[in-house]
Amino acid sequence: MTIKSSKELVNDALKEIKTISHTEASKLHKDGSCNLIDIRDVRELEKEGRVEGSLHIPRGMLEFWIDPNSAYYKQGKIDPSKEIVLFCAGGLRSALAAKSLQDMGFKNVSHIDGGFGAIKDGDFEIS
């Protein structure tokens, strides 16, 4: 049995998903035209801070919280008319998550290249 490495999974996902810069994400966020979703673990938020105005949906719950047919669905958590912009610490988990959301049927999904590491260097407000 051949097992794909996590690196291969991320590389495959990157070929199929939309990747945007932290600058592009900041513009979308300021325009109010995206759901900016932080998928980092709560311990990462406590240690590094959080982006003002972002939604926190832990990576392990993402698909369940936004699937209307799931027992864990969070009504109104995201605005389906806006782009879903995901980020994690460095951009690997968010690439896999963006691919997963595309596989679920979400069309307007992207992730931020470099994740929170890149965001900290941008003009987002961190608290």
N, C-alpha and C positions, 0 to 999 in steps of 0.2 A: 504494500500500500504506500502510495506517495502522498505526503502531506505538504500542502502549500505553506510556506512560511508567512509570518505576519507581514514581512516586507513585501512578499509577492502579492498578498491580498491588498495592501495599501497601494502598490504600484498599479495593480489592475483597476482598483477603484479610481485612482487619479486619471486614468485614461477615459473614464466614463462620466466623471462629474465635473461640475463647474468650480473652479478655484478662483477666488478673488483676493486682492490685496487688502491689507488693513485699511488703506486709504479709501478704496472703493466701499468697503464695509462701513466705514465711518460716515461717508456721504449718505448711504442708504439709511443708516441708523438716524442720522440727523434729519433727513427728509421724512422720517416716519414711514418709509416704504418697505421695511423688512421686519421680520421676527428675528431678533438677534438672540440666539440660544447658546448658552454656555453649558457644555455637556461635561465639564470637569466634575470630579468628585467633590463633595462638600468640604473635605479636609483641604483640598487645593484652594478653594475659595477662601476659607478661613486663613490660610497661610499667605496667599498671594494677593488677595483682594478680589473684588468683582467689578465688572463693567457696569456703570450706572445705566439703568434702563434696559439691561439685558434680562432675559428669562433664564432661570436655572432649571434645566431638566437633566438629571444625572444620566449618563450614557446608558446605564443598564435599564432605564425606564423609558427612554425616548420613544421607541416604537409603541409601547403600551399606552403612554400618556396621550399620544396624538391619534390613536386608532379609535374611531367612534364605536367599534365593535368590541373593544377590550373592556374588561371589568375594571381596569385601572384608568380608563379614559378621563382626562381632565377637560371638561367642557370649557370652551373659551380661552384655553391656555395660549393658543396661537390664532392669528388671523389668517385663514387660508387664502385670502386674496393678496397677501403680501409674500414676498420672497422669504424663504427660510434660510437664514445664514447661520451656520454652525461654527463653533470654535471649541477647541480643547486647549491643552497646554502648548503643544507644538505643531498640531495639524495632522497627526496620524489618526487618532481616534475619530476626529471630525470628518476625515476623508471616508473612513469606513461607515460612519453614521450617515453621511450624505448619500453614499451608494445604497445603503439600506432603505432610506426614505424614497429614493428613486425606484427601488425595487418594489416598494409598497404602492407606488403610483403617483407620488408627489412629483410635480413637474418643475416647479420653480424653487430649486434647492441649490445651495452653494456652501462652500466652506472657506474659511480664512487661511490663506497660506501663512504658515508660521505660528498660527494660533495665538494664545495669550502672550507668548513671548514677543511676537510682532506687535500686538495690540498695545503693549506697554510702551513701545517706542513711538506710537502714533498719538493722535489727539483725542482719544477716548478718555472719559473721566473714570478713574479707578477709585473705589472706596474700600 
